[in-house]
Amino acid sequence: MRLLYPPLMQEEAAVKISWFIKLRWLAAAGVLVFAVVGKKLLQLQFSIGPFVFIGIFIALYNAVFLLLAHRVQPAGKWSDRFASAQVGIDILVLTVLMHFGGGIENPFVSYFLFHTIIAAILLPQHKADLQVLLASICIVTLAIAEFTGLLAHHHIGLFEPELYDNWKFVTVAVFAFITTLCVADLLATSITRRLHEREKQLAQANAVLAEQDRIKSEYVMKVAHDLAEPAGTITSCLKLVTQGLTGPIPEKAMDMVQRAQHKSEYLGQLVKDLLSLSRIKAVSEIPKTEVKLPEVISQVFEELQPHVIEKRLTLEQKLPAALPMVYGNAEAIHELLGNLVSNAVKYTLLGGRVEVSASNTGDKVLVKVQDNGVGIPVEAVGHIFEEFYRADNVKAETIQGTGLGLSIVKQILNVHCGEIWVESEQDKGTTFSFTLPIAGQSHA
Ligand code: ADP
């Protein structure tokens, strides 16, 4: 059965492999440094040649692994084999290094532990066990071959008299070595297994939560949809009355009806925003095409024209001639710009200025919506994208709003892999900047 790795584990596997390769550069440098320091400073009695050769050899095969790492898919078919090959070759090279460095006598023999732990982290348990077996066979063979004289023992002058002459030392050292590796393997694999199980549980819990959130959004969407029509009808009926089309009514009654109309308009806007927000939250993907941003901006400007005229605002756009098309959902981008520009219009005082500009940053289109309106208090800036949040200064000025517009904007940008940020100074103005992907580029 093929193991299916969730994206998080794939990413993790790639990180671990690259970390392993980085570690090996250090090992290559360490061998070369040890060769020089051991020989010149510590005056150990080994010949420097094999160490320099092995250090360079490690660097060379690590360069090959680095090249291969870009081709091997993380957590794909070849990933385990790639990691096994790396650990296996390292164990063989370390054995050769041990041979030239005094065999089992050399305290660096404990470095095999690193490979045991790395194998336990990177590989399935049976493959990690095989690496422990390989390391054990290598060291046992080396110890027996050197003890029996089949291989020359390189004295490096660490111990006097040579521990190798003592068969009890060789036996105990080999036994200690193998049991240490086995215990380390057992501990590391069980910790790694537990971590992976935990990660899987978290991923499952996350998926359940996301699904529940989607169901909740669908529910809100249905309710909002059902409320939209009656709210619209109430507003229209009240408008007929306040415009006097149903005949004259007493002043006091007119006042009440006007208030009711005001509230029903707010209710209509709230229902509309709830519908938009729940609709965008209920989907993880939306259909995307190439979208001409200047066209969307012009449409939004046209829709807001009555408010712009009423407030005698200057509404301008500054777009470069060769602005690339963006990749997204035209309707959603229209809603996103509509929300930001209508906010700018709403929160700018009589005679103010609103400007929309866009530029190409190379891999994205950057759009700015700038106004010289009431601004956002410093303490509110961190909250404005939260659902139903409204800053105190706009509440005090009784500028009406639902507190959902920017949440919708944020959700729309989420499904477009875009980002948004804000710069604002109270009573000076606000600039919202956001990015959208350019059409025709890779959107993986
Ligand atoms: P609302 O319906 O209240 O406008 P939004 O989610 O669109 O809801 O905005 C949230 C809050 O962010 C607003 O209530 C306001 O305090 C602040 N805000 C958003 N845009 C602007 C702006 N251009 N200028 C000043 N304040 C703004």
Boltz pocket constraint, residues with backbone or C-beta under 6 A from the ligand:
constraints:
  - pocket:
      binder: B
      contacts: [[A, 339], [A, 340], [A, 343], [A, 344], [A, 347], [A, 371], [A, 373], [A, 374], [A, 375], [A, 376], [A, 384], [A, 385], [A, 386], [A, 389], [A, 390], [A, 391], [A, 392], [A, 394], [A, 399], [A, 400], [A, 401], [A, 402], [A, 403], [A, 404], [A, 405], [A, 406], [A, 407], [A, 430]]
      max_distance: 6.0
